[in-house]
Amino acid sequence: MKREAVESIIISVFTLYLFIYSAISGIFVVFSSRLYPSIYQFIAMLIPYVILPLLVFFRRNSIINRIYLYFMFIGLFTFIVLLFTYIVYPLMEIMILLTLAFYTDIIDNLYFKKSKPLFYRGAAFILILFIMLLISRFFVISVPVEPTKIVVDSIYADFSSSKVPYLFYYGIIMRVNYIYFTMGVQSIILYIILAALLTENYFLIFSIVNLNTGILGKKSRARKQATNLVTPAISGGVSALSCQCEGLTAILPTVAAVVATVISTTLLSESILLLLLSNFMLSVFINRRAKIKFVSSIKNLRNSNYFPLLAIFFVMLIPVLEVIGIFFHLQKTSMLFFYGVNILMFISGIFLMYAITKLGMKPFIKTVKVKAAIITIASVMMFIWFVPSLAYYAYSNYNIYIMMNIMGIGAGILTYLVYFSLEKLKAAYIEFNSMMFSMTALVFFYISIISLTDMFPFFGIKQQLYFSAILWAVSLPFMWLSTIDTMYRYSIPETPILMKNHNSKIAMPAEK
């Protein structure tokens, strides 16, 4: 029997003994009732630590090997936390140290020495998962009440059932020394899947970049391109972080808490869907350099003669909608209309400048400093109106509101002017603009949920939540499309043969 198989069996046996010993000696204190049987959630959390090490016998399957790898890092991290939080009994200390030693030896032998890419993948996975759990407040640092015990209670002991999100239904709160850990089986599974998808997508992207670097030798371009490709995945992963229990169940009004719960679940679903689509595109199409009809059709539409007409129609339609909305005082009652029209004006400015360039005007900017200055001016013109005090002026006076939207058009014109003048980083610039909107939505959402601050009291916290969620949900697919488009173009480099033929054709006239 192989060394890693023996060590995995020892890990499984040691872990089972550790849990049984802790239960018998009263180290685990589980408060469970017929109404809220938290014991079942707790057991469901413990079982994988006994069962999953035995996957070592099925590691030849690539999927099972990946699950085994990720579990090894989760197990190592878990026992490190236990080592630093509730070591009281000498026997427990010895058992945990031995278990950690076997985890470390397996990871070192199987992955660090034999397959470093897999080792880095596992390390990245546990880092992403830990950051997600920390930011989402699954982990909360606290002062120990009874350091010799691990107390497990139902989530409903601290929060009313009407305020508990779906992902925490029948969840538990575990009080370990210095740490409060809130979880539901469904939420932990989804977070692990999300972290795994993020990790897989990152490494697929970098493997494609490295492959193309090997073919073309353009290392600096590869590094820059790789840097620009991971931002949508990060933003998509951040969406899941809104599904936290403490924030939702604090002092928010009941209606706002319900809204936040629905928003959190929706954004999490969208994030996972986009990551699954990214993984599918990267694995099936981009990694194999296959043509993606969906991306090609979008490019064909953008380059067609009809698109400028659609752009002009859009530019003409938005001011009409604004006038109708102002007539019905929607800017006074709806935050979605108030900022939605402003964002549509920004897009109108982009379309307007696009139509102008199609008519023959080619305003090309060569100087990098001028481009940077225009980007800064455009960003300030657009996002300065998200400052609450300035927003209140626009809210109070419709003339200032109209000026706000005119500045949005100007920001859009300047944005496309820079985009038109860029030679290489067009997709990165699209992601930069999408990122500004998504991060603005993220800030608003977290201010609403965590600090419980009503930034726009003239609209109310419920509308603040709705607006930030809709803006967030809409901006993520644009970032995703931009990334897929960039990867699609970048994954089909010129082959050395084509480059050689191309160079020979250029050289022919010179020879004559």
N, C-alpha and C positions, 0 to 999 in steps of 0.2 A: 504494500500500500504506500502511495506517495506521501511525502512529508506534509504537504498542505492539506491532504485529506485527513490525516491523523490529527493535525492541529485544529481543523474545523470541527471534528468530532469532539475534541477536548473542549473547544469553545462552547459548543452546544450543551455538553454535559455540565460544565462549570456554571454556565448561565442558568440552566434549569435548577441546579443545586442552590445557586445564589438566591433565586426567587423563592424557592421552597423554604430555605433557611430564614429568609427575611420575613416571610409570612408567618412561620411558626414562632419566631422570636419576637414578633410584634413590631418589627421595623416598618413594615407596611401597615398603615391604618386606613382602611377603606370604608368610608361612610356610604352605605348603599341601602336603598329602600325599595319597596315594591313599585312605587310610583316612578322613582328615578334610579334604576339599577346600574349605578356607575361601575360596579364590579365587572360587568361584561365588557365595557369599553376599556377598562384597565387591563383585563386579561387579553383582549384583542391587541393591545399595544405591546404586551410582553411576548406573546407567542412567536412573532417573527424572529426575535432574538435567539430563540431555541431552534426554530425550523430552518431559517434561511442559510445558516452556515453549511447545512447538508447539501446545498446546491452545488458544492464543490465536485460532486460525483457526476454532474451533468454539464460541466463547464465547456465541453466541446461545442455545444450550441452557442452561437455568438450572442443571442439575446439573453440566454441564461447567464452567460459569462459577464455580460454587462450588468445584469441585476446583482450578481454576486459581488462584482467590483463595487458598485454603489453601496451595497449593504455593508461591505467590509469597512468603508469609510464612515458610514452612519454608526456602526457598532463601535468603532474606535473612538469617534467623537462622543458618543453616549457614555462610554465607560470613563473617558477622561473627565467629563462633567461630574459623574458619580464620585470619582476619586477626589475631586476638589470640593465637593459639596457635603457629602455625608459619611466621611470616614470616622467611625467611632470605635467599632469593634475590631480587634486585631485580625480575627479570622476573615472578616469582610475585606479588610485592607489587603491581605495576602491574596484572596480570591480575585479581587478586581485587578491587582497588579499582574497576576499570572494571566488573566484574560486579556489584558492590554498587551502583554508581551507576545501572546500568540497572534492577536490581531496584527500587531506590528510586523511580526516575522512573516506572516502570509503576504501582507501588502508589499513588504520589501522583496521577498523572493519571487512572487508571481508577477509583480507589476513594476517595481522600481528597477530591479536588476534585469528582467527579461523584456519588459515592454513599457518603456518610459512614457510613450504617448498615452497609454491607458492609465498609468499612474497619474499623469497630469490631468487627465479627464476626471478621474475620481476626486482628486484634490479640488479641482474647479467646481465639481458638483457639490461637495460638502460646504465649500465656501459660499456658493450661491444660496444653498439651502439655509445655512446659518444666518446669512445677512437678511434673507427674506423673513425667517422666523423672528429675528431680533427686531427688525423695523416694524413688522406687523404685530409686535408685542405678544407673541406666543411665549417668549421669554421675558419675564419682568424681574429685575433684580430687587430683592427685598431683604429686610432684616429678619433673621431666623427667630422663630417663636419657640420651637422645640427641636433643636438640632439633631436629636437622636432618632427622629421619626421621618418617614415619608408619608405625608397625609394626602389622601385622595378623596375628593368630594365631587358631587355632581355640580355642573355649571349652574343649575337652577337654584342651588343654595345661596348664590350670590346675586343672581340676576333673574328678573321676572321672565317667564316664558314668552311674553309678547315682544321682548326686546332681544331675544337670542336669535342670531342669524341662522339660516338653514344649514350652513356648513358646520355649525356647532350644536345642532340638535343632539340631545342625549350625550353631550360632551362632558368632559371632566376637567377639574382644576387640580393639578398636582403641586403640592407645596413641598419642595425639597429645600434643604438648607441653602439659603441665600437666593433661591429662585422660585418664582411662581410660573408654572407651565400650564397654559390653557390649550386644550385640544379637543377635537372631535375626530373620530376615525376617518370620516369623509374628507375633512379639511386637511389632515396630515397626508392622506393618499394623494389629494389634488396638488398639494404643495410639492411633494416628492416628484410627481409626474411633471409639474411645471419646471422644477429645477433640472430634472433630467433632460427635458426638451430643450431648455436654454443651453445646457452644456453640450448636447449633441449638435445643436445648430451652430454654436460657436466653433466647435472643432471641425464640422463639415465645411464651414466657410473658410477657416484657416487652412484646411487641407487643400481646398480648391485653389486658394491664393498661393500656397507653397508649390503646388503642382505647376501652376502657370509661371511661377517664378523660375522653376527648374527649366521650363521650356524656353522662356524668353530672356531670362536673366535680368529682369527688371525688378530688382529687390526693393528699391526705394518706392516705386509705384505700388508694389504689392503691399508693403507695410502701410502706406497711406490709405490704400483702398480698403484694407482689412479694418483699419481703425474706423472707417466711415460706415461699415456694414453691420456692426453689432448694436448700434444705438436703438433701432426699433425693437430688437429682442429685449434689450434692457427695459425699454419703456413698456413693452408688453408684460414683462415680468413684474414690473412695479405695479401694474394694474391690480395684480392679485393681492398686493399688500393692504389694500383697503378693506379686506375682509377680516377685520380684527374685532374682537368682542368688547374689550374695555371701552374703546372709543364710542361704539354704537350704543352702549348701554349706560353711558354717563348721564349728563344732565340735559341731553338733547330732548326736545319735545317728542312725544310719542310718534306723531306724524312724521317728523323729520327722521327719527330713528328707523321707522319702517321704510321710508324712502331710501335712506342710506343702505339698508340691508338689501333691498331690491337692486340698487345700483351696484353694490359690491359683487353680488352674485352674477349680474349681467356682464360687468367688466371682466371678471375672472373667466367667465365662459368665452368671451371674445378673445381674451389673451391666449387661452389654451387652444382655441380654434385656429388663430393666426399662427401660433407656434407649430401646430400640427401641419398646417398648410406649408409653412416654411420648410419643415423637415421633409415633407413629401416632395416639394419642388427641388430642394437641395439634393435629396437622395436619388430621385427617379429621373429628373431632367438635367439639372445643372451639373451634378457630379459626373453624369454620362455624356455631357455636351449634346443633349438632345434638344430639338426645337420645341419651344413652348408657344403654342398657337395663341393662348390667351394674351401673353405679353406682346406677341407680334401684331395681334389685332388692335391692341391699344395704340401701338406705334403707327399702324396704318391709318387709324382714325385721326390721330394727331397730325399726321403729314398730309391728310387729304385736303381737297379744296373746300369741303363743307365745314371743316372745323373753324376757320376764321368767321364764317357766317354765323355759326352757333355762338362763337365768342362775342360777336357784336350784338346778337340778340340778347345774350345774357347781360351785357353791359347796359343795354337799353331797358331791360325788364326790372332790374334791381331798384333804380331810383323810383319807378312807378310804385313798386311794393312799399318802399320807404314812405312815400307821400300818403298812400292809403293807410299805412300803419299809424303815422303821425296824426292823420285825420281822426282815427278812432282811439288816439291816446295810448297806443300799445306800448310806446316807450316808457310810459308811466306805470304800467301794470305788469309788464313781462320782461324779465331780465334776458330771456332767450331772444326776444325781438330786439331789445336794446343793443346787445352785443352781437347778435346774429347778423343783423343788417350791416354792422360795422365790419364784420369779417367778410361778408359777401361783397361789400364795397372794395375791400382789399383784393379779393379775387377778381372783381371787375376791373380794377386797375391793371392787374396782371394780364387779363384777356385783352384789354384795350391796347396795351403796349404790344402784345403779341399780334393783334390785327394790324397795327401800324407797321410793324416789321414785315408783315406779309405783303403790304402794299408797296414795299420797295425801300422804305427808310431803314438804314442799317447803322444805328447809333452804337458803335463799338468803342468800349473803354479799354485802353491798354495798360494804364498805370495801376499797379496793385494798391498803392496808397489811396487813390481815388475810389477804387472798388470798395476798399475797407471802410472809407468814410461814408460812402453811399449806403452800404449795408447797415452801418450804425445809425444813420439818419432815418432810414426806412424802418428799422426796428423800433426806434424811439417814437416815431410818428404813429406807429400802429399800437404799441403796447403801453404808451404813457396814459392812455385812457382807461387802463385797468387799475390805475391808482384810485382808491375810493374817493378821495377829496375831489379830484378832477372829474370822476364819473358823476359825482353829485351835481357839479355845475352843468354838465350835459343833460342830466336828468331834470334839473330845475328849469332850464331854458332851452327851448327847441332850436333856437338859432345856434347855440353852442353845440347842440346835438348834430345839427346839419354840418357844422364846421368839423366836428369829430369824424363824420363819415367822409367828408371831402379829403381830410388828411389820410383816411384809410385808402382812398383811391390813389392819392399821391404815393403812399407807401407801396402799394401794389405796382405802380408804374416803375418806381425805382428798383423794386425787387426784380422785376422781369428785365430791366435794363442791365442789371448786374448778371443775371442768369444768361442773357443773350451774349454777354461779353466774355463769359467763362469758356475756356477751351476744354478742360478736363473734368473739373469737379462739379459738374452740373447736378448729378444725382445727390452728391453730398450737400449741395446748397438747398435742394428740395427738402432733404432730411432735416437740415438746420431750421428751416422755416416751420416744418411740421412739428419739430421738437419744441420750438418756442410755444406753439399753441398747446401741445399736449402737456408740457411742463407747467404752463400757466393754469391749465385745468387741474393738474395734480396738486399744485400749491393751494388753490382754492378749496379743493376737496378735503385736503388734510387740515387746513385751517378750520374748516367747518366741523370736521369729525373729531380732531384731537384737541385743538385749543378752544373749540366751541365758540369761536368768534364770528359774529355776524358782520362781515366786512361791508355789506351793502344793506343797512337796515331799512332803506327805502324800498327794497325788494323782499327782504326776509331770508332766513337761512334755508328754507325749503327750496326757494327758487335758486339760491346759490348752489345748492347741491345738484339740482336738476341741470342747471346750465353747465357746471363743471363736468358732470358725467357725460352729457351729450357731446360737448366739445372734445372731451377725452376719447370717447368712443368713435367719433368721426375722424379724428386726426390719426389714430393708430393704423387704420387700413391704408391711408395715404403713405405713411412711413413704410408700411409693409410692401406696398406696390413699388415704391422707390427702391427699396433694397433688392427685391426680386429682379427688377429691371436692371439694376447695376450689376448684380451677380450674373444675370443672363448674358449681358454684353461682355462682362469680364471673363466668363468661363469659356469663351470661344476665341482664344487668341490665334494670331497667325502662326501657322506651323513653320518650322525652319525651312521646309521645302518651298512653301509659298513665299517666304521672305527672301529666299535665295533667288527664286525666279523673278521676283519683283525688283530686286537689286540689279540683276543682270539686264533686265529691260531698260532700267534707268541708265545703266552704263553703256549700252549699245551706241547711242548717238555720240558719246564722247570718243568712242573707239574710232568712229568714222572720221 
